[in-house]
Amino acid sequence: MASNHVDVFDTTLRDGEQSPGVRLNMEQKLKIGHQLVSLGVNIIEAGFPISSPGDFESVNTLARELKGVTICGLTRARDKDIDVAAEALAPAERRRIHTGLGVSENHLQHKLRMSEDQALETGVAAVRRARQYTDDVEYFMEDSGRAKPEYVYRVVEAVIAAGATVVNVPDTTGYTFPTEYRDLIAGIINNVPNSDKAVFSCHCHNDLGMATANTLGGVLGGARQVEVTVNGIGERAGNTSLEEVVIALHIRRDIFGLDTTIQHAKLLETSRMVSELTGMLVQRNKAVVGANAYAHSSGIHQDGVLKERSTYEIIDPTLVGAERSEIILTARSGRHGLKHRLNQLGFDFPTDRFEEVYTKFLEVADTKTEVRDEDLYELVR
């Protein structure tokens, strides 16, 4: 089902909350939920209703309170799970049930202890059950990244025939390589006769640091939904980062030619809110939303950016809600960076005097990680 639009399915409140050490209360979940609606995500996976009374309450409350977005509940391929999810999702303006089973030999043998045929029949029955409650049913094929393509094709054809409208192809263990994952999605679309009746979704984990690259590979393969979390939080090494995927699609529109409904200027505030409420700090050098993402301390970089921002910045900081690039003064900063900052502070020295200040600046910079404005005032005095 090709289109020029990519749906953003945010699972910060489900998969993201599974990060060890994270526990959000109802008020915090609601705050993040409202922020995600404002950000422009299309689907919010609000939790796993049968897993606990708290998760049921979360899904039920978000389903009742959030408007203009699809609310999704996760289930196993079991009748009871699906019935409970349907009850939790009942107040939603738009509801989706997300059910499924593993498809790799590893999962079939060690986790599910089912044959391929048994698992396929169980999955089909789960989709039919979910369709009794909603016409928006997503089927996940856990550990698709390590599964036999031929079996994946069989499962996809059967669950679409049973009524699945979205098929999730998870790289559950972060095992695949971008071209491999692209070919997996493309292979499904090209080999499954009824593939045009569903949207295909990327759900990638970051165990080898390739979640964003794999997700973008999947989009190139024909996927039109991406499953992401704010700041890439999630189990083990995390999930695919929402902000990285949407900005990559935007900046490299020449490659993808695709749009999302995300309001880019709200990315930074969303990142900071999720970081604060979950207690998961964002590393300074994190792509798109890290504190250093638009900061320059090298003299060569500062000189280039001050002459023309695009020499070293492909993302305008204002695109994601940052005020401006930062020039960080360190021992590696050159004359151009220092002169720029002094001018901002209201100082404009003749060449000889500036050289004296620059010499003193280097002496101070060798003793500090960063030379701040108060240090510059002291130098000038």
URFEN-V631089 format. One record per residue. RES is the residue in one small letter. OMEGA is omega in whole degrees, -180 to 180 (none if undefined). D_FIRST is the distance of its C-alpha to the first C-alpha in whole Angstrom. Layout:
res->(RES:RES)
omega->(OMEGA:OMEGA)
d_first->(D_FIRST:D_FIRST)
This chain:
res->(m:a:s:n:h:v:d:v:f:d:t:t:l:r:d:g:e:q:s:p:g:v:r:l:n:m:e:q:k:l:k:i:g:h:q:l:v:s:l:g:v:n:i:i:e:a:g:f:p:i:s:s:p:g:d:f:e:s:v:n:t:l:a:r:e:l:k:g:v:t:i:c:g:l:t:r:a:r:d:k:d:i:d:v:a:a:e:a:l:a:p:a:e:r:r:r:i:h:t:g:l:g:v:s:e:n:h:l:q:h:k:l:r:m:s:e:d:q:a:l:e:t:g:v:a:a:v:r:r:a:r:q:y:t:d:d:v:e:y:f:m:e:d:s:g:r:a:k:p:e:y:v:y:r:v:v:e:a:v:i:a:a:g:a:t:v:v:n:v:p:d:t:t:g:y:t:f:p:t:e:y:r:d:l:i:a:g:i:i:n:n:v:p:n:s:d:k:a:v:f:s:c:h:c:h:n:d:l:g:m:a:t:a:n:t:l:g:g:v:l:g:g:a:r:q:v:e:v:t:v:n:g:i:g:e:r:a:g:n:t:s:l:e:e:v:v:i:a:l:h:i:r:r:d:i:f:g:l:d:t:t:i:q:h:a:k:l:l:e:t:s:r:m:v:s:e:l:t:g:m:l:v:q:r:n:k:a:v:v:g:a:n:a:y:a:h:s:s:g:i:h:q:d:g:v:l:k:e:r:s:t:y:e:i:i:d:p:t:l:v:g:a:e:r:s:e:i:i:l:t:a:r:s:g:r:h:g:l:k:h:r:l:n:q:l:g:f:d:f:p:t:d:r:f:e:e:v:y:t:k:f:l:e:v:a:d:t:k:t:e:v:r:d:e:d:l:y:e:l:v:r)
omega->(-176:178:178:-178:175:176:176:-179:-176:-180:177:-176:176:-179:179:-178:176:175:177:178:-179:174:-179:174:-174:-180:180:179:180:179:178:179:178:179:-180:176:179:180:177:177:-176:-179:175:173:-167:180:-175:-164:-175:-172:179:175:179:178:177:-179:180:-178:-179:-179:179:178:-178:-170:-172:-179:176:-178:175:176:-174:174:-179:175:164:-179:-179:-178:-176:178:-175:179:-179:178:-180:179:180:-176:-172:-177:-172:173:175:-176:176:172:-176:-176:178:-176:175:-180:180:177:179:-178:-180:-175:-170:-174:-175:-176:179:170:177:-178:179:-179:180:-180:179:179:179:179:180:179:180:179:-179:-180:175:-175:-177:177:177:-177:177:180:177:177:-173:178:176:-177:-180:-176:175:-177:-177:179:177:-180:179:-178:-178:-179:-176:-177:175:178:-180:175:177:-179:176:177:-177:-176:-171:165:-168:-175:-180:-171:-170:179:-173:-180:179:-179:175:-178:177:179:-179:179:178:-176:-176:-174:-179:-173:-177:-177:-180:-179:-177:171:179:-170:177:174:-172:175:-165:-174:177:177:-175:-176:-180:-180:179:179:178:174:178:177:177:178:177:177:179:168:177:-180:-166:171:175:-179:179:-179:180:-177:178:-178:174:179:174:-178:179:-172:-180:-178:-175:178:175:178:-178:-176:-178:178:177:179:-171:-178:-174:-179:168:178:-176:175:-171:-175:179:-176:-176:-180:178:179:-178:179:-179:178:-178:-175:-180:-175:178:-178:176:180:-173:-177:177:178:172:-173:179:-178:-178:-172:-179:-180:-178:178:179:-179:-179:180:180:-180:-179:-177:180:177:-179:-173:-173:178:-179:179:176:178:173:-178:-179:179:-176:177:174:-177:-174:171:178:172:-178:-177:178:179:-179:180:-180:-178:-176:180:-180:-179:179:-177:178:178:178:-180:175:-179:176:-172:169:-172:-177:-179:-180:-180:177:-180:-179:178:178:179:-180:179:179:-176:180:-178:-175:174:180:176:-175:-176:-179:177:-179:177:-180:179:-176:179:none)
d_first->(0:4:7:10:11:11:12:16:17:21:23:26:28:27:26:28:31:31:33:36:39:36:37:36:38:36:37:36:33:33:34:31:28:29:29:26:25:27:25:22:20:17:18:21:22:26:27:28:30:32:33:36:37:36:33:32:34:32:29:31:32:29:27:30:31:28:26:23:21:19:22:21:23:23:25:26:25:28:29:31:29:26:29:30:27:26:30:29:26:28:29:26:24:21:21:18:20:19:21:21:23:24:23:25:28:30:29:29:33:34:32:31:33:31:30:27:27:28:26:23:25:26:22:21:24:23:19:21:24:22:20:24:24:20:17:15:16:15:16:17:19:22:23:20:21:24:23:23:20:21:21:18:16:18:18:14:14:17:16:13:15:17:15:13:10:10:11:14:15:18:21:24:27:26:26:24:24:21:21:21:18:16:17:16:12:12:14:12:9:11:14:12:12:10:7:5:7:6:6:8:11:14:18:21:24:27:30:30:29:26:23:22:22:20:17:17:17:14:12:13:12:8:9:8:11:14:17:21:24:27:29:27:29:29:30:32:31:29:25:23:24:22:24:24:20:20:23:22:19:21:24:22:20:21:19:16:16:14:15:16:18:21:24:26:29:29:28:32:33:30:31:35:35:33:35:38:37:36:39:37:38:36:37:39:37:33:31:30:32:35:38:39:36:37:41:43:46:47:49:47:44:46:47:44:42:45:45:42:39:36:39:38:35:31:31:33:34:34:30:30:33:36:39:40:40:43:46:47:51:52:54:52:51:53:55:52:51:54:55:52:52:56:55:53:56:58:60:61:63:65:64:67:67:63:64:66:63:61:63:64:60:60:62:61:57:59:59:56:53:52:54:54:55:58:59:59:61:64:64:64:67)
